[in-house]
């Protein structure tokens, strides 16, 4: 699609080309479009997207099945219309870098809420590439997200094999939409966003997606927009994942949003997801919520969170292994909370190594609760727990409630003793096939039921 931009100095609009004629040779032709408004004499007509769509279509016409590159030089451009990649394999839109090639969205962008800037041609593969560009969207200077326009920066949900590198989208609603389609075998590297809904939305990917160096924060926001972004009344996600086969996340930086990673097994493509998250920092956020029979491994991740009435990690189903993670919070809720799977499948959570601290005097550090007959497992091994000395705690550091099948806790150490304070170290409500041995509470007390199947030994 091609748009023209009409302006007479007082009234302007972008209109899609609906038809035209083209003669052979060097003869002229006609272009047809229907303006939505009246314009005074002296109006001008130009490309609505600085010629980007025309450039991409030229590649389609000259290269056939591709590939080819459309280069955008160092400058700032105002964009009045969406950019639609043609049916060309591996076509590329190349800027000079996120600080040099800048596309500013016109506030009168010609589409209703839900409009997308970059859209891939349906099922074109390998998918398009975008590199070295910043896109600045326009949103109201308001704390009310209901007044915001739901712009999506990129939609490549039917374009497996796409590549996005060094792309920044500010004040968007959704950053990259990969829902309801197979967009696997793709790369998203150094993507920066200040999305007010979902940073990256994946649901239906049937191949590996590599996501190194993702960043989400309220960059280029006003004070009111930043307040809306950080408000716990607004649910904003860094990653929102339904079905995804092998999602590889590494070293993200996610700041001041409600939930860094959300797993939803009942989205537009219900199914499992599996993948890894290595390194990175989630600062001031709820770390993750898992509602799915998924399998994920987290290694070397740092979570920090202030009071928000949310657990840092909440697992309602699936299999999750956390190794060498660090969690620091001041919230009253359990830091790590593990519950029965909502779909009645096992919930298996492994915490291996790492450090967990909470200066609040109320919440557990690790909490688990399961329904009767739930075949679920909690394993905690080699984790250091830290509480503030001389403080009276109302809940134990580790609590296993309900009818968990296996609660296995080994070599867990409290960093400091209670001093003049008090509180529990490990509490188990019901006898199960538990193995709780070799833990050091440094004066915090343990509470175990009479053991028929369980082993409670060498805990002090």
Buried (B, 14 or more C-beta within 10 A) or exposed (E): EBBBBBBBEEEBBBBBBEEEEEEEEEEEEEEEBEEEEEBEEEBEBEBBBBBBBEBBBBBBEEBEEBBBBBEBEEEEBBBBBBBBBBEBBBBBBBBBBBEBBBBBBBEEBBEEEEBBBBBBBEEBBBBBBBBBBBBBBBBBEBBEBEEBBBBBBBBBBBBBBBBBBBBBBBBBBBBBBBBBBBBBBBBBBBBBBBBBBBBBBBBBBBBBBBBBBBBBBBBBBBEBBBBBBBBBEBBBBBBBBBBBBBBBBBBBBBBBBBBBBBBBBEBBBEBBBBBBBBBBBBBBBBBBBBBBBBBBBBBBBBBBBEEBEBBBBBBBBBBBBBBBBBBBBBBBBBBBBBBBBBBEBBBBBBBBBBBBBBEBBEBBBBBBBBEEEBBBBBBBBBBBBBBBBEBEBEBBBBBBBBBBBBBBBBBBBBBBBBEEBBBBBBBBBBBBBBBBBBBBBBBBEBEBBEBEEBEBEEBE
